[in-house]
Amino acid sequence: MARLSFLALFAVALAGIAQGNPVEQRSLQQQGPVHTTGGWDYAVCGVASDPIEIKSIEITPDPPKAGEDITVKVNAYVHRRIEEGAIADVTVKLGLIKLLHKQFDVCEEARNADADISCPVEVGEYSVSHTVALPKEIPPAKFKVEVRGYTVDDDDMVCLNLQVDFTKRFFSAAW
């Protein structure tokens, strides 16, 4: 599950990290879920002045299934140049219980994953995809994933909340 949450963050963070704007100029980017299926949804919790503008997030298969490969594709617009030193905090929760909290160096993770994009990243539109295998041992539960990105100057960069529901097991019966 930690890997799944990181993938969503990874794709988003690669799409743009830079310096934030003053709080007085902020307004919400979007409110509420932008995508919903029986298995997952997400909401952008950042503000319009954040350096990353998330256009869409897609996952395949939709909904995700334990024990299968998952591909996360993020389309975003980078408003300012991405610099080395940007970080992302990922927290995975089961209800109110925090299962994982980890901080990632976004540029380092991109290098380690041999991503198609690397730091520094210039202003522009980006589409980033990454595929990994989900462990079959993921328990049947609803997980909440909080992603918070920060620039090298520790300014807000991106805010994303995800929910992934593995309580529903999708299967086909052979007759």
Summary of the structure (lengths in Angstrom):
residues: 175
radius of gyration: 16.0
end to end distance: 32.9
largest distance: 62.2
contacts: 564
relative contact order: 0.29
helix: 13%
strand: 43%
